[in-house]
Amino acid sequence: MNVLLLVLAAVLLGMACVRADRVRAWRAGINPSATELPDSAFTVARVLLVTMAGFSVYTAVQGFGVSDGSRWSDQELTSAVEGATASLDGSFTYGDPLEDASADFDGDAYATTLKDEIVEHGGGDAPGFGVDAALSSTTGSDQAFYLVTADGAGRSYCVVVRRAHSGNVETVAPGLSGEAAKVVQPKYTFAVSSRTGTC
């Protein structure tokens, strides 16, 4: 569509450049009894044609900008993955108080966290969608590998997430009092790294 608008602009500019004598001769050949057009009519027509050509070029340029904003570039993905890795590395979360601290790491659930973080670090020109963090493999119960790709980007990244049980935290359950309100939750810390390529 954008290319067609640029072609239309070229055609309109070409029409605006046609000399008045040629148009008068063409009209006389088709309809000899037609009244002759004044020079002011050609001036108005040229202004309209150039204006429409300018509008077509403007619309095409805006369209190219929208197309670019809907796809990721390699630089945008690189920056987003680096930012997400730095943000998630050293982060922590609390587990279910009823779950054993040695419970397996839910790699599928963490993929959503990773995707959201990458999109957040994409920057102003990067689209807010189109990122995939596919769980590539797991090693043991606390390590996962994710293949990160994005629509439009030729590069891919391997993000490695290691989860470590870093102790327990005692919290107070809302609405309860005394010993019954004390809840012990496992605390997990994440070590996150990334590299270019597949996992």
Residue frames as a rotation matrix with the C-alpha (Angstrom) as fourth column:
MET 1
0.566 0.824 0.000 0.00
0.824 -0.566 0.000 0.00
0.000 0.000 -1.000 0.00
ASN 2
0.467 -0.455 -0.758 2.78
0.165 -0.798 0.580 2.43
-0.869 -0.396 -0.297 0.92
VAL 3
-0.643 -0.721 0.258 4.59
0.351 0.022 0.936 1.75
-0.680 0.693 0.239 -2.37
LEU 4
-0.157 0.674 0.722 1.36
0.979 0.011 0.203 2.33
0.129 0.739 -0.662 -4.31
LEU 5
0.758 0.415 -0.503 0.98
0.528 -0.843 0.100 5.70
-0.383 -0.341 -0.858 -2.60
LEU 6
-0.071 -0.865 -0.498 4.50
0.019 -0.500 0.866 6.67
-0.997 0.052 0.052 -3.69
VAL 7
-0.700 -0.106 0.706 3.70
0.666 0.260 0.699 5.59
-0.258 0.960 -0.112 -7.27
LEU 8
0.356 0.909 0.217 0.50
0.933 -0.360 -0.026 7.64
0.055 0.212 -0.976 -7.14
ALA 9
0.546 -0.219 -0.809 2.48
0.230 -0.889 0.396 10.66
-0.806 -0.402 -0.435 -5.93
ALA 10
-0.583 -0.812 0.027 4.88
0.197 -0.108 0.975 10.28
-0.788 0.574 0.223 -8.87
VAL 11
-0.405 0.528 0.746 1.95
0.911 0.171 0.374 10.07
0.070 0.832 -0.551 -11.33
LEU 12
0.647 0.700 -0.303 0.31
0.734 -0.679 -0.001 13.17
-0.206 -0.221 -0.953 -9.81
LEU 13
0.169 -0.677 -0.716 3.57
0.035 -0.722 0.691 15.13
-0.985 -0.142 -0.098 -10.04
GLY 14
-0.742 -0.413 0.528 3.95
0.488 0.208 0.848 14.00
-0.460 0.886 0.047 -13.64
MET 15
0.087 0.872 0.482 0.45
0.987 -0.142 0.077 15.26
0.136 0.469 -0.873 -14.42
ALA 16
0.678 0.164 -0.717 1.25
0.427 -0.881 0.202 18.59
-0.599 -0.443 -0.667 -12.79
CYS 17
-0.247 -0.899 -0.361 4.26
0.050 -0.384 0.922 18.98
-0.968 0.210 0.140 -15.09
VAL 18
-0.195 0.245 0.950 2.29
0.949 0.293 0.119 18.57
-0.249 0.924 -0.289 -18.34
ARG 19
-0.945 -0.241 -0.222 2.34
0.180 -0.948 0.264 21.82
-0.274 0.209 0.939 -20.30
ALA 20
-0.187 0.932 -0.311 -0.91
-0.102 -0.333 -0.937 23.73
-0.977 -0.143 0.158 -20.85
ASP 21
-0.211 0.065 -0.975 -0.42
-0.942 -0.280 0.186 23.76
-0.261 0.958 0.120 -24.66
ARG 22
-0.925 -0.170 -0.341 -0.32
-0.268 0.926 0.267 19.96
0.270 0.339 -0.901 -24.74
VAL 23
-0.676 0.737 0.005 -3.55
0.416 0.387 -0.823 19.70
-0.608 -0.554 -0.568 -22.70
ARG 24
-0.056 0.664 -0.746 -5.27
-0.478 -0.673 -0.563 22.24
-0.876 0.326 0.355 -24.97
ALA 25
-0.478 -0.182 -0.860 -4.20
-0.874 0.202 0.443 20.32
0.093 0.962 -0.255 -28.07
TRP 26
-0.991 0.117 -0.058 -5.40
0.125 0.980 -0.153 17.03
0.039 -0.159 -0.986 -26.57
ARG 27
-0.381 0.902 -0.204 -8.81
0.236 -0.119 -0.964 18.59
-0.894 -0.416 -0.168 -25.69
ALA 28
-0.083 0.322 -0.943 -9.13
-0.794 -0.594 -0.133 20.11
-0.603 0.737 0.305 -29.18
GLY 29
-0.796 -0.263 -0.545 -8.42
-0.558 0.667 0.493 16.71
0.234 0.697 -0.678 -30.75
ILE 30
-0.865 0.499 -0.051 -11.16
0.472 0.776 -0.417 15.03
-0.168 -0.385 -0.907 -28.69
ASN 31
0.229 0.967 -0.108 -13.75
0.906 -0.252 -0.339 17.81
-0.355 -0.020 -0.935 -28.75
PRO 32
-0.579 -0.557 0.595 -12.97
0.771 -0.612 0.178 20.65
0.265 0.561 0.784 -31.19
SER 33
0.048 0.691 0.722 -16.01
0.264 -0.705 0.658 22.68
0.963 0.159 -0.216 -30.08
ALA 34
0.407 0.072 -0.911 -14.96
0.905 0.100 0.413 22.75
0.121 -0.992 -0.025 -26.39
THR 35
0.942 -0.060 0.330 -14.24
-0.086 -0.994 0.066 26.15
0.324 -0.091 -0.942 -24.87
GLU 36
0.085 -0.993 -0.081 -10.60
0.192 0.096 -0.977 26.98
0.978 0.067 0.199 -24.29
LEU 37
0.614 0.082 -0.785 -9.39
0.770 0.161 0.618 26.68
0.177 -0.984 0.036 -20.69
PRO 38
0.808 -0.343 0.479 -7.90
-0.326 -0.937 -0.122 29.79
0.491 -0.057 -0.869 -19.10
ASP 39
-0.154 -0.970 -0.191 -4.37
-0.129 0.211 -0.969 29.75
0.980 -0.124 -0.158 -17.62
SER 40
-0.318 0.072 0.945 -5.84
-0.920 -0.264 -0.289 30.14
0.229 -0.962 0.150 -14.12
ALA 41
0.774 0.632 0.044 -7.51
-0.630 0.759 0.164 26.71
0.070 -0.155 0.985 -14.45
PHE 42
0.510 -0.675 -0.534 -4.12
0.159 0.684 -0.712 25.12
0.846 0.278 0.455 -15.09
THR 43
-0.443 -0.675 0.590 -2.62
-0.451 -0.402 -0.797 26.91
0.775 -0.619 -0.127 -12.10
VAL 44
0.126 0.586 0.801 -5.36
-0.991 0.106 0.078 25.66
-0.039 -0.804 0.594 -9.79
ALA 45
0.907 0.222 -0.357 -5.05
-0.287 0.947 -0.141 22.13
0.307 0.231 0.923 -11.21
ARG 46
0.085 -0.960 -0.267 -1.26
0.036 0.271 -0.962 22.12
0.996 0.072 0.057 -10.67
VAL 47
-0.442 -0.207 0.873 -1.65
-0.791 -0.369 -0.488 23.30
0.424 -0.906 0.000 -7.06
LEU 48
0.518 0.731 0.444 -4.22
-0.847 0.513 0.143 20.55
-0.123 -0.450 0.885 -6.39
LEU 49
0.808 -0.241 -0.538 -2.09
-0.064 0.871 -0.486 17.85
0.586 0.427 0.688 -8.04
VAL 50
-0.260 -0.962 0.087 1.06
-0.149 -0.049 -0.988 18.84
0.954 -0.270 -0.130 -6.12
THR 51
-0.236 0.259 0.937 -0.93
-0.959 -0.220 -0.181 19.00
0.159 -0.941 0.300 -2.86
MET 52
0.810 0.582 0.073 -2.38
-0.587 0.805 0.087 15.52
-0.008 -0.113 0.994 -3.43
ALA 53
0.477 -0.727 -0.495 1.09
0.062 0.589 -0.806 14.19
0.877 0.353 0.326 -4.29
GLY 54
-0.461 -0.662 0.591 2.49
-0.515 -0.342 -0.786 15.66
0.722 -0.667 -0.183 -1.09
PHE 55
0.169 0.625 0.762 -0.31
-0.980 0.189 0.062 14.11
-0.105 -0.758 0.644 0.95
SER 56
0.897 0.143 -0.418 0.34
-0.258 0.938 -0.233 10.72
0.359 0.317 0.878 -0.70
VAL 57
-0.013 -0.980 -0.199 4.06
-0.011 0.199 -0.980 10.91
1.000 -0.010 -0.013 0.16
TYR 58
-0.432 -0.096 0.897 3.27
-0.826 -0.358 -0.436 11.91
0.363 -0.929 0.075 3.75
THR 59
0.574 0.738 0.355 0.79
-0.814 0.563 0.144 9.03
-0.093 -0.371 0.924 4.15
ALA 60
0.725 -0.364 -0.584 3.29
-0.028 0.832 -0.554 6.54
0.688 0.418 0.593 2.70
VAL 61
-0.355 -0.907 0.227 6.05
-0.264 -0.136 -0.955 7.71
0.897 -0.399 -0.191 5.05
GLN 62
-0.181 0.384 0.905 3.69
-0.983 -0.078 -0.163 7.38
0.008 -0.920 0.392 8.02
GLY 63
0.827 0.536 -0.172 2.72
-0.548 0.835 -0.034 3.92
0.126 0.122 0.985 6.80
PHE 64
0.265 -0.822 -0.504 6.36
0.026 0.528 -0.849 2.84
0.964 0.212 0.161 6.61
GLY 65
-0.537 -0.445 0.716 6.81
-0.642 -0.335 -0.690 4.10
0.547 -0.830 -0.106 10.18
VAL 66
0.317 0.737 0.597 3.86
-0.936 0.346 0.070 2.02
-0.155 -0.581 0.799 11.39
SER 67
0.829 -0.051 -0.557 5.23
-0.195 0.907 -0.374 -1.06
0.524 0.418 0.742 9.61
ASP 68
-0.187 -0.980 -0.075 8.63
-0.110 0.097 -0.989 -0.56
0.976 -0.176 -0.126 11.23
GLY 69
-0.469 0.030 0.883 7.02
-0.841 -0.319 -0.436 -0.09
0.269 -0.947 0.175 14.64
SER 70
0.607 0.763 0.221 5.22
-0.794 0.594 0.131 -3.44
-0.031 -0.255 0.967 14.40
ARG 71
0.818 -0.407 -0.406 8.39
0.237 0.882 -0.406 -5.52
0.524 0.236 0.819 14.00
TRP 72
0.802 -0.591 -0.087 11.49
0.008 -0.136 0.991 -5.98
-0.597 -0.795 -0.104 16.14
SER 73
0.637 -0.723 -0.267 14.95
-0.510 -0.136 -0.849 -5.14
0.578 0.677 -0.456 14.85
ASP 74
0.330 -0.614 -0.717 18.07
0.557 0.740 -0.377 -7.02
0.762 -0.275 0.586 15.93
GLN 75
-0.658 -0.626 0.418 19.25
0.090 -0.617 -0.782 -3.97
0.747 -0.477 0.462 17.89
GLU 76
-0.039 0.739 0.673 15.93
-0.825 -0.404 0.395 -3.61
0.563 -0.540 0.626 19.72
LEU 77
0.816 0.344 -0.465 15.90
-0.098 0.874 0.475 -7.29
0.570 -0.342 0.747 20.70
THR 78
-0.059 -0.927 -0.370 19.55
0.564 0.275 -0.778 -7.17
0.823 -0.255 0.507 21.81
SER 79
-0.670 -0.174 0.722 18.91
-0.326 -0.805 -0.495 -4.16
0.668 -0.567 0.483 24.00
ALA 80
0.291 0.892 0.347 15.71
-0.801 0.028 0.597 -5.64
0.523 -0.452 0.723 25.42
VAL 81
0.691 -0.083 -0.718 17.30
0.243 0.962 0.122 -9.00
0.681 -0.259 0.685 26.27
GLU 82
-0.419 -0.906 -0.066 20.30
0.447 -0.142 -0.883 -7.30
0.790 -0.399 0.464 27.91
GLY 83
-0.514 0.293 0.806 17.99
-0.630 -0.767 -0.122 -5.07
0.583 -0.571 0.579 29.96
ALA 84
0.603 0.796 -0.055 15.74
-0.587 0.489 0.645 -7.95
0.541 -0.357 0.762 30.99
THR 85
0.356 -0.561 -0.747 18.74
0.470 0.799 -0.376 -10.11
0.808 -0.217 0.548 31.95
ALA 86
-0.692 -0.661 0.290 20.21
0.134 -0.512 -0.848 -7.36
0.709 -0.548 0.443 34.12
SER 87
-0.242 0.690 0.682 16.83
-0.823 -0.518 0.233 -6.70
0.514 -0.505 0.693 35.76
LEU 88
0.735 0.626 -0.260 16.02
-0.440 0.733 0.520 -10.34
0.516 -0.267 0.814 36.52
ASP 89
0.048 -0.797 -0.602 19.50
0.343 0.580 -0.739 -11.38
0.938 -0.171 0.301 37.62
GLY 90
-0.914 -0.401 -0.066 19.49
0.167 -0.223 -0.960 -11.35
0.370 -0.889 0.271 41.43
SER 91
-0.261 0.892 0.369 15.73
-0.793 -0.416 0.444 -10.99
0.550 -0.177 0.816 41.66
PHE 92
-0.999 -0.049 -0.010 13.80
-0.033 0.794 -0.607 -13.17
0.037 -0.606 -0.795 44.09
THR 93
-0.146 0.989 -0.020 10.38
-0.616 -0.075 0.784 -14.52
0.774 0.127 0.620 44.78
TYR 94
-0.580 0.054 0.813 8.58
-0.736 0.394 -0.551 -16.34
-0.350 -0.917 -0.189 47.56
GLY 95
-0.815 0.241 -0.526 7.19
-0.139 0.801 0.582 -19.81
0.562 0.548 -0.620 47.11
ASP 96
0.265 0.962 -0.069 4.01
-0.347 0.162 0.924 -21.40
0.900 -0.221 0.376 48.32
PRO 97
-0.177 -0.351 0.920 4.18
-0.976 -0.055 -0.209 -21.92
0.124 -0.935 -0.333 52.10
LEU 98
0.586 0.476 0.656 2.70
-0.573 0.816 -0.080 -25.38
-0.573 -0.329 0.751 51.62
GLU 99
0.898 -0.287 -0.334 5.27
-0.142 0.531 -0.835 -26.42
0.417 0.797 0.436 49.03
ASP 100
0.663 -0.742 -0.093 8.56
0.577 0.428 0.696 -28.07
-0.477 -0.516 0.712 49.84
ALA 101
0.486 -0.541 -0.686 11.61
-0.431 -0.831 0.351 -25.85
-0.760 0.125 -0.637 49.22
SER 102
-0.595 -0.760 0.260 13.03
-0.183 0.444 0.877 -28.52
-0.782 0.474 -0.403 46.92
ALA 103
0.400 0.823 0.403 9.99
0.325 0.283 -0.902 -28.44
-0.857 0.492 -0.154 44.61
ASP 104
-0.255 -0.511 0.821 10.81
0.927 0.111 0.357 -28.27
-0.274 0.852 0.446 40.90
PHE 105
-0.658 -0.086 -0.748 11.16
-0.055 -0.985 0.161 -24.89
-0.751 0.148 0.644 39.22
ASP 106
0.329 0.846 0.420 8.10
0.567 0.179 -0.804 -24.10
-0.755 0.503 -0.421 37.06
GLY 107
-0.675 -0.738 0.016 9.89
0.416 -0.363 0.834 -23.15
-0.610 0.569 0.552 33.85
ASP 108
-0.363 0.612 0.703 6.69
0.856 -0.080 0.511 -22.61
0.369 0.787 -0.495 31.87
ALA 109
0.673 0.635 -0.381 5.41
0.738 -0.614 0.279 -20.03
-0.057 -0.469 -0.881 34.34
TYR 110
0.105 -0.715 -0.691 8.76
0.371 -0.616 0.695 -18.19
-0.923 -0.329 0.201 34.35
ALA 111
-0.540 -0.265 0.799 8.61
0.835 -0.048 0.549 -17.89
-0.107 0.963 0.247 30.53
THR 112
0.462 0.787 0.408 5.79
0.781 -0.580 0.233 -15.36
0.421 0.211 -0.882 30.94
THR 113
0.725 -0.285 -0.627 7.88
0.337 -0.648 0.683 -13.33
-0.601 -0.707 -0.374 33.40
LEU 114
-0.327 -0.937 0.127 10.79
0.525 -0.068 0.848 -13.37
-0.786 0.344 0.514 30.97
LYS 115
-0.282 0.299 0.912 8.66
0.924 -0.172 0.342 -12.27
0.259 0.939 -0.228 27.98
ASP 116
0.769 0.638 -0.046 7.05
0.618 -0.721 0.314 -9.44
0.167 -0.270 -0.948 29.96
GLU 117
0.462 -0.674 -0.576 10.45
0.293 -0.497 0.817 -8.19
-0.837 -0.547 -0.032 31.11
ILE 118
-0.528 -0.661 0.534 11.88
0.713 -0.002 0.701 -8.25
-0.462 0.751 0.472 27.57
VAL 119
0.094 0.657 0.748 8.91
0.876 -0.411 0.252 -6.30
0.473 0.632 -0.615 26.19
GLU 120
0.857 0.244 -0.454 9.25
0.475 -0.714 0.513 -3.78
-0.199 -0.656 -0.728 29.03
HIS 121
0.139 -0.902 -0.409 12.91
0.156 -0.388 0.908 -3.18
-0.978 -0.190 0.086 28.12
GLY 122
0.168 -0.022 0.986 12.18
0.939 0.309 -0.153 -2.92
-0.301 0.951 0.072 24.39
GLY 123
-0.796 -0.469 -0.383 12.28
0.369 -0.877 0.308 0.86
-0.480 0.104 0.871 24.32
GLY 124
-0.239 0.753 -0.613 9.99
-0.287 -0.658 -0.696 3.40
-0.927 0.010 0.374 22.70
ASP 125
-0.242 0.109 -0.964 10.34
-0.964 -0.144 0.225 2.21
-0.115 0.983 0.140 19.08
ALA 126
-0.970 -0.139 -0.200 9.99
-0.165 0.979 0.121 -1.51
0.179 0.150 -0.972 19.76
PRO 127
-0.108 0.987 -0.119 6.52
-0.439 0.060 0.897 -3.05
0.892 0.149 0.426 19.59
GLY 128
-0.345 0.048 0.937 4.92
-0.936 0.053 -0.348 -4.22
-0.066 -0.997 0.027 22.82
PHE 129
0.647 0.548 0.529 4.26
-0.450 0.836 -0.315 -7.69
-0.615 -0.034 0.788 21.42
GLY 130
0.814 -0.229 -0.534 5.80
-0.452 0.328 -0.829 -10.38
0.365 0.916 0.164 19.23
VAL 131
-0.274 -0.928 0.253 8.33
-0.912 0.168 -0.373 -11.79
0.304 -0.333 -0.892 21.71
ASP 132
0.786 0.456 -0.418 8.53
-0.317 0.877 0.361 -15.51
0.531 -0.151 0.834 22.41
ALA 133
-0.256 -0.816 0.518 10.48
-0.957 0.140 -0.253 -17.16
0.134 -0.560 -0.817 25.22
ALA 134
0.615 0.499 -0.610 10.16
-0.512 0.842 0.172 -20.86
0.599 0.206 0.773 24.52
LEU 135
0.455 -0.419 0.786 11.30
-0.694 0.387 0.608 -23.25
-0.558 -0.822 -0.114 27.22
SER 136
0.207 -0.482 -0.851 14.08
-0.863 0.320 -0.391 -25.09
0.461 0.816 -0.349 25.42
SER 137
0.123 -0.176 -0.977 15.17
0.243 0.960 -0.142 -27.52
0.962 -0.220 0.160 28.13
THR 138
0.728 0.047 0.684 15.59
-0.630 -0.349 0.694 -27.96
0.271 -0.936 -0.225 31.86
THR 139
-0.134 -0.800 -0.585 18.56
-0.027 0.593 -0.805 -29.31
0.991 -0.092 -0.101 33.77
GLY 140
-0.880 -0.100 -0.464 17.77
0.435 0.219 -0.873 -30.61
0.188 -0.971 -0.149 37.21
SER 141
0.011 0.963 -0.270 14.94
0.999 0.003 0.051 -29.05
0.050 -0.270 -0.962 39.13
ASP 142
0.491 0.151 -0.858 16.22
0.495 -0.859 0.133 -25.48
-0.717 -0.490 -0.496 39.32
GLN 143
-0.528 -0.667 -0.526 17.66
-0.126 -0.551 0.825 -24.54
-0.840 0.502 0.207 35.93
ALA 144
0.442 0.719 0.537 15.91
0.551 0.255 -0.795 -23.73
-0.708 0.647 -0.283 32.66
PHE 145
-0.763 -0.646 -0.035 16.97
0.302 -0.402 0.864 -22.64
-0.572 0.649 0.502 29.17
TYR 146
0.377 0.914 -0.152 14.79
0.345 -0.291 -0.892 -20.34
-0.860 0.284 -0.425 27.05
LEU 147
-0.576 -0.445 0.686 15.08
0.802 -0.146 0.579 -19.61
-0.157 0.884 0.441 23.34
VAL 148
0.064 0.550 -0.833 14.10
0.305 -0.805 -0.508 -15.95
-0.950 -0.221 -0.219 22.91
THR 149
-0.679 -0.169 0.715 12.95
0.734 -0.138 0.665 -14.73
-0.014 0.976 0.218 19.48
ALA 150
-0.225 0.628 -0.745 10.97
0.118 -0.742 -0.661 -11.74
-0.967 -0.236 0.093 18.25
ASP 151
0.543 0.533 0.648 8.92
0.714 0.113 -0.691 -11.00
-0.442 0.838 -0.319 15.12
GLY 152
0.982 -0.152 0.109 11.17
-0.042 -0.747 -0.663 -9.29
0.182 0.647 -0.741 12.56
ALA 153
0.402 -0.885 0.236 14.47
-0.845 -0.259 0.468 -9.89
-0.353 -0.387 -0.852 14.35
GLY 154
0.511 -0.296 -0.807 16.97
-0.495 0.666 -0.558 -12.24
0.703 0.685 0.193 12.74
ARG 155
-0.594 -0.799 0.096 18.80
-0.490 0.264 -0.831 -12.93
0.638 -0.540 -0.548 15.97
SER 156
0.636 0.685 -0.356 17.83
-0.024 0.478 0.878 -15.29
0.772 -0.550 0.320 18.74
TYR 157
-0.235 -0.681 0.693 19.07
-0.791 -0.280 -0.543 -15.54
0.564 -0.677 -0.473 22.31
CYS 158
0.079 0.178 -0.981 19.51
0.423 0.885 0.194 -18.28
0.903 -0.430 -0.005 24.83
VAL 159
-0.006 0.000 1.000 18.55
-0.765 -0.644 -0.005 -17.13
0.644 -0.765 0.003 28.31
VAL 160
-0.289 -0.194 -0.937 19.64
0.361 0.885 -0.294 -19.36
0.887 -0.423 -0.186 31.19
VAL 161
0.196 0.442 0.875 17.75
-0.719 -0.542 0.435 -19.09
0.667 -0.715 0.212 34.48
ARG 162
-0.460 -0.352 -0.815 19.01
0.331 0.784 -0.525 -20.73
0.824 -0.512 -0.244 37.66
ARG 163
0.441 0.670 0.597 16.85
-0.447 -0.413 0.794 -20.74
0.778 -0.617 0.117 40.76
ALA 164
-0.574 -0.658 -0.487 18.39
0.192 0.471 -0.861 -21.19
0.796 -0.588 -0.144 44.20
HIS 165
0.609 0.713 -0.346 16.61
0.491 0.003 0.871 -21.69
0.622 -0.701 -0.349 47.51
SER 166
-0.348 -0.799 0.490 18.05
0.149 -0.563 -0.813 -18.87
0.926 -0.210 0.315 49.58
GLY 167
-0.998 -0.054 -0.020 16.29
0.024 -0.075 -0.997 -19.47
0.052 -0.996 0.076 52.88
ASN 168
-0.210 0.969 -0.131 12.87
0.881 0.246 0.405 -19.11
0.424 -0.031 -0.905 54.42
VAL 169
-0.849 0.035 0.528 10.94
-0.149 -0.973 -0.175 -16.01
0.507 -0.227 0.831 55.36
GLU 170
-0.571 0.681 -0.458 8.40
0.808 0.368 -0.460 -15.84
-0.145 -0.633 -0.761 58.14
THR 171
-0.815 0.398 0.420 5.36
-0.142 -0.841 0.522 -13.76
0.561 0.365 0.743 57.30
VAL 172
-0.777 0.628 0.050 2.03
-0.030 0.043 -0.999 -13.06
-0.629 -0.777 -0.015 58.95
ALA 173
-0.683 0.615 0.393 -1.16
0.679 0.339 0.651 -14.24
0.267 0.712 -0.650 57.32
PRO 174
-0.811 0.431 0.395 -3.80
-0.429 -0.898 0.100 -11.49
0.397 -0.088 0.913 57.11
GLY 175
0.120 0.992 0.032 -6.86
-0.649 0.054 0.759 -11.94
0.751 -0.112 0.651 59.30
LEU 176
0.577 0.017 -0.817 -5.18
0.444 0.833 0.330 -14.26
0.686 -0.553 0.473 61.78
SER 177
0.474 -0.437 0.764 -3.44
-0.737 -0.672 0.074 -13.60
0.481 -0.598 -0.641 65.06
GLY 178
0.551 -0.329 0.767 -0.93
-0.614 0.463 0.639 -15.30
-0.566 -0.823 0.053 67.32
GLU 179
-0.418 -0.784 0.459 1.00
-0.312 0.599 0.738 -18.40
-0.853 0.165 -0.495 66.32
ALA 180
0.170 0.579 0.798 -1.67
0.599 0.582 -0.550 -19.35
-0.782 0.571 -0.248 63.76
ALA 181
0.908 0.218 -0.358 -0.81
-0.081 -0.746 -0.661 -16.21
-0.411 0.629 -0.660 61.76
LYS 182
0.044 -0.979 -0.198 2.85
-0.679 -0.174 0.713 -17.14
-0.733 0.103 -0.672 61.29
VAL 183
0.951 0.212 0.223 3.58
0.041 0.632 -0.774 -18.56
-0.305 0.745 0.593 57.87
VAL 184
-0.020 -0.999 -0.030 6.98
-0.190 -0.026 0.981 -19.70
-0.982 0.026 -0.190 56.64
GLN 185
0.945 0.312 -0.093 7.61
-0.119 0.067 -0.991 -19.23
-0.303 0.948 0.101 52.91
PRO 186
0.201 -0.907 0.369 10.62
0.786 0.374 0.492 -20.43
-0.585 0.191 0.788 50.94
LYS 187
0.616 -0.109 -0.780 12.61
-0.360 -0.920 -0.156 -17.65
-0.700 0.377 -0.606 49.27
TYR 188
0.428 -0.444 0.787 14.11
0.784 0.616 -0.078 -18.26
-0.450 0.651 0.612 45.83
THR 189
0.241 -0.454 -0.858 16.79
-0.342 -0.867 0.362 -16.14
-0.908 0.206 -0.365 44.16
PHE 190
0.864 0.158 0.478 17.34
0.373 0.435 -0.819 -16.16
-0.338 0.886 0.317 40.39
ALA 191
-0.222 -0.914 -0.338 20.63
-0.087 -0.327 0.941 -16.01
-0.971 0.239 -0.007 38.48
VAL 192
0.755 0.575 0.316 19.89
0.318 0.100 -0.943 -15.01
-0.574 0.812 -0.107 34.89
SER 193
-0.351 -0.858 -0.376 22.34
-0.166 -0.338 0.926 -14.87
-0.922 0.387 -0.024 31.97
SER 194
0.781 0.620 0.070 21.98
-0.007 0.121 -0.993 -14.66
-0.624 0.775 0.099 28.20
ARG 195
-0.461 -0.887 -0.015 23.99
-0.045 0.007 0.999 -15.33
-0.886 0.461 -0.043 25.06
THR 196
-0.031 0.399 -0.916 23.42
-0.941 -0.322 -0.109 -14.99
-0.338 0.859 0.385 21.33
GLY 197
-0.678 -0.210 -0.705 22.22
-0.585 0.735 0.344 -18.07
0.446 0.645 -0.620 19.47
THR 198
0.359 0.841 -0.405 20.21
-0.443 0.535 0.719 -21.15
0.822 -0.079 0.564 20.24
CYS 199
0.275 -0.185 0.943 20.23
-0.942 0.147 0.303 -23.14
-0.195 -0.972 -0.134 23.45
